[in-house]
Every structure is written in structure tokens, then in C-alpha cells.
């Protein structure tokens, strides 16, 4: 018996026009996916580019934050901040050791009258935007090219006063640039007798940071005997502006004085004292101290 032949039923061939339409749809889908991927890549590139612009195109001289705070006689913390240094971006994050544990100053030694230690971004040791910090008694100078205070390539971000015993004098910063001394004042080791009745001038630059634009100064005058009638002390801030304070046995006055960049920081004052009404004396004690300062960075 001969076997039967069974014919398989197959779909009729599709017309070429339908095949072409299907091919076009697939091409359209692929093109759409390519456009979506290109858009994603472009957005990522823009994001990276903006971040790079943020890092590398900060305005010249910019510093935001990086406020110092007192920790101990040898250590300060440097708060969150960022800025520009010779065309490069730098930043200190909240989790950085500088902000959490602080920076311990090196080379603190005893001196005759105390000294300023400047806090710098150590550019050669930094992997920017991460920063390394160094300190030095070498003062910075102003750079017109980079709009900041530099020692070589290192950008100054702060300055602290070191007492004669080699310890950081405790301070607080109400803002990024202002330093107020807490438990002590910077003493200027001079008692100035016989300067009553005339203006006297003292260069306080050795007792102030080179990049200080303002100095918070204190002048006190006191009697050398108990029978004095009155004491008056005055600080002259400019030829037409004078601040005065009066007292019995003692008078003192504190005032912010402003200085131009690289100007010699002279302090001018006058004291009057009477041992009786109308009877002036030319003897007595006067001390000058610094209570704070405001920095340019």
C-alpha cells in the first residue's frame, strides 16, 4: 500500500510592501532608542561639564566658609568651605578630617612677645579639590593676579595669634574673617608714661596679621596714685574722628580701626588726667592691647 503524502499548510507569502513596512518600523524603533541614548549621554556630559565648570571656573579670589574655630592650644578646626586658588577649585566637606577633628599646628615655640601663625592651603601637597593644610609665621602678600593673600603658591585662609608660651590664644569667629579673642588679649609689652596731653602713635603691625583689614584695639590709662580726680583716654581713627572714654582712677576704650591694604597699622591716642579739678598731670600708666582682628583672605 502506498503511503499517503500529507501537504503541510503554510501561510501564504507576505507581500513585499508589508515586509518593507515592518523593516521601516524596526528602523524607526532603533532610531528612537538611539536618540534616547544620545539624550541621556548628552545630559550626563552636561552634568559632568557643569561640575567641572563649578570646580574650575570659580571667580578669582573666591573663598566661602572655611571658618576657623578654636579646639585647643595646638589645634583648630576648619569648617565647611570652598574657593579658588590660582585658577583651581578647592573644597572642605563636612566629613573631612579638617572639619571633624581639626588641624594641629606645627612649629609652635615660645617667643618673647608672641607671634602670628598663618594657616595656608598647601598647594604642592594638595590633590585638589581636596586640600592639605600647613602653617607658618611667614606672612602672606597680596596678589593682584590671583586676588588673594599668598605665600608663594599657598593661599592664606586664616591666622591665629600664638602667645609667648607657644599656645594658640583662644578665639571665636562670628563670621568667616573676624577673630575675637576670648580669654585673653594680645598684649603689647609697653607701658607708656609721660604721654598725657599729647597724641602718641604706636605701630601695632608686629602684633597684627599682615592681611588684617581691621584691628579691634584697646587703650587703657590709669592713675599712679589714689588721689587722681579723673582720667580720659581717646583713640583717633582719622584726623577728624576721635572716640573718648572718661573714668575715675582708670579709663579705657576699645574700637575697631580700619586700615588700607599694606598700610602701616598705626594706633594714635591721647590721654588726660587730673589730680584735682583743672590740675593736669603728665605721669601715669597706659597700656595698649589688641582684642581682635578682621582678615582679608
C-alpha positions as CSV (number, residue, x, y, z in Angstrom):
1,X,0.0,0.0,0.0
2,X,1.5,3.3,-1.0
3,X,2.0,5.9,1.8
4,X,-0.1,9.0,1.7
5,X,1.6,12.3,1.1
6,X,0.4,15.0,3.6
7,X,0.8,18.5,2.5
8,X,1.7,21.0,5.2
9,X,-0.3,24.1,5.2
10,X,1.9,27.2,5.3
11,X,1.0,30.8,5.4
12,X,0.9,32.5,2.1
13,X,4.0,34.7,1.5
14,X,3.5,38.3,2.7
15,X,3.7,40.9,0.1
16,X,6.9,42.8,-0.2
17,X,5.2,46.1,0.8
18,X,4.3,44.6,4.2
19,X,7.9,43.4,4.7
20,X,9.1,46.9,3.8
21,X,6.7,48.5,6.4
22,X,7.9,46.1,9.1
23,X,11.5,46.9,8.3
24,X,10.8,50.6,8.5
25,X,9.1,50.2,11.9
26,X,12.1,48.4,13.3
27,X,14.4,51.1,11.9
28,X,12.2,53.8,13.4
29,X,12.4,52.0,16.8
30,X,16.1,51.7,16.6
31,X,16.4,55.3,15.7
32,X,14.2,56.3,18.6
33,X,16.3,54.3,21.0
34,X,19.5,55.8,19.6
35,X,18.1,59.3,20.2
36,X,17.1,58.4,23.8
37,X,20.6,57.0,24.5
38,X,22.2,60.1,22.9
39,X,20.0,62.4,25.0
40,X,21.0,60.5,28.2
41,X,24.7,60.7,27.3
42,X,24.3,64.4,26.5
43,X,22.7,65.1,29.8
44,X,25.4,63.2,31.6
45,X,28.0,65.1,29.7
46,X,26.4,68.4,30.5
47,X,26.2,67.4,34.2
48,X,29.9,66.5,34.3
49,X,30.7,69.7,32.3
50,X,28.8,71.8,34.8
51,X,30.5,70.2,37.7
52,X,33.9,70.7,36.0
53,X,32.9,74.4,35.4
54,X,31.9,74.7,39.0
55,X,35.2,73.2,40.2
56,X,37.5,75.0,37.8
57,X,35.8,78.3,36.9
58,X,35.2,79.8,40.3
59,X,35.6,83.6,40.3
60,X,39.2,84.6,41.0
61,X,39.9,85.1,44.7
62,X,36.7,83.5,45.9
63,X,36.6,82.0,49.4
64,X,33.3,80.9,51.1
65,X,33.3,79.4,54.5
66,X,36.4,77.6,55.8
67,X,35.9,79.3,59.1
68,X,38.4,78.6,61.8
69,X,37.3,77.5,65.3
70,X,39.4,77.0,68.5
71,X,39.9,73.4,69.7
72,X,42.9,73.5,71.9
73,X,46.2,75.3,72.5
74,X,47.6,73.5,69.4
75,X,44.6,72.6,67.2
76,X,42.0,74.4,65.2
77,X,39.1,73.2,63.1
78,X,38.5,74.4,59.6
79,X,34.8,74.4,58.7
80,X,33.0,73.6,55.5
81,X,34.0,75.8,52.7
82,X,35.2,76.1,49.1
83,X,37.1,78.6,46.9
84,X,39.6,79.3,44.2
85,X,43.3,79.2,44.4
86,X,45.4,80.2,41.4
87,X,42.7,79.1,39.0
88,X,41.9,75.8,40.8
89,X,38.9,74.8,42.8
90,X,39.2,73.5,46.3
91,X,36.7,72.5,49.0
92,X,36.4,71.2,52.6
93,X,33.5,68.9,53.2
94,X,31.7,68.3,56.5
95,X,33.1,64.8,56.7
96,X,36.7,65.9,56.1
97,X,39.2,65.5,59.0
98,X,39.9,69.2,59.0
99,X,36.2,69.9,59.9
100,X,35.7,67.0,62.3
101,X,39.0,66.5,64.2
102,X,40.8,69.7,63.1
103,X,44.3,70.6,62.1
104,X,47.2,70.6,64.6
105,X,49.7,73.4,64.1
106,X,53.4,72.6,63.8
107,X,56.4,74.5,65.0
108,X,54.8,76.2,68.0
109,X,57.6,77.5,70.2
110,X,58.0,80.1,72.9
111,X,58.8,83.7,71.8
112,X,59.4,87.0,73.6
113,X,56.1,88.6,72.8
114,X,54.0,86.1,70.8
115,X,53.6,85.7,67.1
116,X,51.0,85.2,64.3
117,X,50.7,81.8,62.7
118,X,49.1,81.9,59.2
119,X,47.0,78.9,58.0
120,X,47.6,78.1,54.4
121,X,46.3,75.7,51.7
122,X,49.4,73.8,50.9
123,X,49.0,73.6,47.1
124,X,52.0,71.4,46.4
125,X,50.7,68.7,48.8
126,X,47.0,69.0,47.9
127,X,45.1,66.8,45.5
128,X,42.6,69.4,44.5
129,X,39.8,69.8,45.2
130,X,40.9,68.0,48.4
131,X,43.3,70.2,50.3
132,X,46.3,69.8,52.6
133,X,46.9,72.5,55.2
134,X,50.2,74.0,56.5
135,X,51.0,76.8,58.9
136,X,53.9,79.3,59.0
137,X,54.9,82.5,60.7
138,X,55.9,83.8,57.2
139,X,53.3,86.4,56.3
140,X,51.4,86.3,53.0
141,X,51.5,89.1,50.5
142,X,48.6,90.4,48.3
143,X,48.5,89.1,44.7
144,X,46.8,91.3,42.2
145,X,46.9,88.5,39.7
146,X,45.0,86.0,41.8
147,X,43.1,88.4,44.1
148,X,44.1,86.8,47.3
149,X,46.8,86.6,50.0
150,X,49.6,84.1,49.1
151,X,52.9,82.8,50.4
152,X,54.3,81.6,47.1
153,X,51.6,79.3,45.7
154,X,49.9,78.7,49.1
155,X,46.6,80.5,49.7
156,X,46.1,82.0,53.2
157,X,42.7,81.1,54.7
158,X,43.3,82.2,58.4
159,X,45.6,83.5,61.1
160,X,45.8,82.8,64.8
161,X,47.8,84.5,67.5
162,X,50.3,82.4,69.4
163,X,51.1,83.5,72.9
164,X,54.6,83.9,74.3
165,X,54.3,80.4,75.8
166,X,53.7,78.9,72.4
167,X,49.9,78.3,72.7
168,X,47.1,79.4,70.4
169,X,45.3,82.2,72.1
170,X,41.6,81.2,72.4
171,X,39.3,82.9,69.9
172,X,36.0,82.7,68.3
173,X,34.9,83.7,64.8
174,X,31.4,85.2,64.5
175,X,31.9,85.2,60.7
176,X,34.5,83.8,58.3
177,X,37.0,86.6,58.6
178,X,36.5,88.1,62.1
179,X,38.5,86.8,65.1
180,X,37.6,87.9,68.7
181,X,39.9,86.8,71.5
182,X,38.1,85.0,74.3
183,X,40.1,84.6,77.5
184,X,43.0,86.9,76.8
185,X,44.1,89.8,74.8
186,X,47.2,90.3,72.7
187,X,49.4,92.5,75.0
188,X,51.7,95.0,73.5
189,X,54.6,94.9,76.0
190,X,54.8,98.6,76.6
191,X,53.7,100.8,79.4
192,X,53.9,104.3,78.2
193,X,54.3,107.0,80.8
194,X,54.6,110.7,80.2
195,X,52.4,110.6,77.1
196,X,49.5,112.5,78.7
197,X,48.0,115.6,77.0
198,X,49.5,114.9,73.5
199,X,48.7,112.4,70.7
200,X,51.0,109.5,70.7
201,X,51.4,107.0,67.9
202,X,52.4,103.3,68.0
203,X,52.9,100.9,65.1
204,X,50.9,97.8,66.0
205,X,51.8,95.9,62.9
206,X,54.1,93.5,64.8
207,X,51.1,92.4,66.8
208,X,48.6,92.0,64.0
209,X,48.3,89.7,60.9
210,X,49.7,91.2,57.8
211,X,46.4,90.6,56.0
212,X,44.2,92.2,58.7
213,X,42.0,95.0,57.4
214,X,40.6,95.9,60.8
215,X,42.1,95.8,64.3
216,X,40.0,95.8,67.5
217,X,42.2,97.8,69.8
218,X,42.0,98.7,73.5
219,X,43.8,101.6,75.2
220,X,43.7,101.9,79.0
221,X,45.0,104.8,81.2
222,X,45.1,104.6,84.9
223,X,46.2,106.6,87.9
224,X,49.5,106.0,89.7
225,X,48.1,107.2,93.0
226,X,44.7,107.1,94.6
227,X,44.1,110.9,94.7
228,X,43.5,111.4,91.0
229,X,40.4,113.2,90.1
230,X,39.7,112.0,86.5
231,X,41.2,110.1,83.6
232,X,40.3,110.5,79.9
233,X,41.6,108.5,77.0
234,X,40.9,108.9,73.3
235,X,41.6,106.9,70.1
236,X,41.9,108.8,66.9
237,X,40.5,106.8,64.0
238,X,41.3,109.5,61.4
239,X,42.2,113.2,61.6
240,X,38.5,114.2,62.1
241,X,37.1,111.3,64.1
242,X,38.0,110.6,67.8
243,X,36.4,108.3,70.4
244,X,36.8,109.1,74.1
245,X,36.1,107.5,77.4
246,X,36.2,109.0,80.9
247,X,36.7,107.5,84.3
248,X,38.0,107.9,87.8
249,X,41.3,106.3,88.5
250,X,41.0,104.5,85.2
251,X,39.6,104.9,81.7
252,X,39.7,102.5,78.8
253,X,38.3,102.4,75.3
254,X,38.0,99.7,72.6
255,X,37.4,100.4,69.0
256,X,37.6,98.9,65.5
257,X,40.3,100.6,63.4
258,X,40.4,100.1,59.7
259,X,43.5,100.0,57.5
260,X,44.2,100.1,53.8
261,X,45.9,97.1,52.3
262,X,49.6,97.1,53.1
263,X,49.3,100.2,55.2
264,X,51.3,100.6,58.4
265,X,49.0,99.9,61.2
266,X,49.4,103.0,63.4
267,X,47.4,103.5,66.6
268,X,47.0,107.1,67.7
269,X,45.7,108.0,71.1
270,X,45.7,110.8,73.7
271,X,45.2,110.6,77.5
272,X,44.3,113.3,80.0
273,X,44.5,113.0,83.8
274,X,43.7,115.4,86.6
275,X,44.9,115.1,90.2
276,X,42.4,117.8,91.1
277,X,39.9,119.8,89.1
278,X,41.9,121.7,86.5
279,X,45.2,120.3,87.6
280,X,46.7,118.1,84.9
281,X,49.3,115.5,85.4
282,X,51.8,114.1,82.9
283,X,52.5,110.9,84.6
284,X,50.6,107.6,84.7
285,X,50.3,104.3,83.1
286,X,49.0,103.4,79.6
287,X,48.6,100.0,78.1
288,X,47.6,99.1,74.6
289,X,46.1,95.7,73.7
290,X,44.5,94.0,70.7
291,X,41.2,92.3,71.3
292,X,40.5,91.0,67.8
293,X,41.0,91.5,64.1
294,X,39.3,91.0,60.7
295,X,41.2,89.4,57.8
296,X,41.3,89.6,54.1
297,X,41.9,86.2,52.6
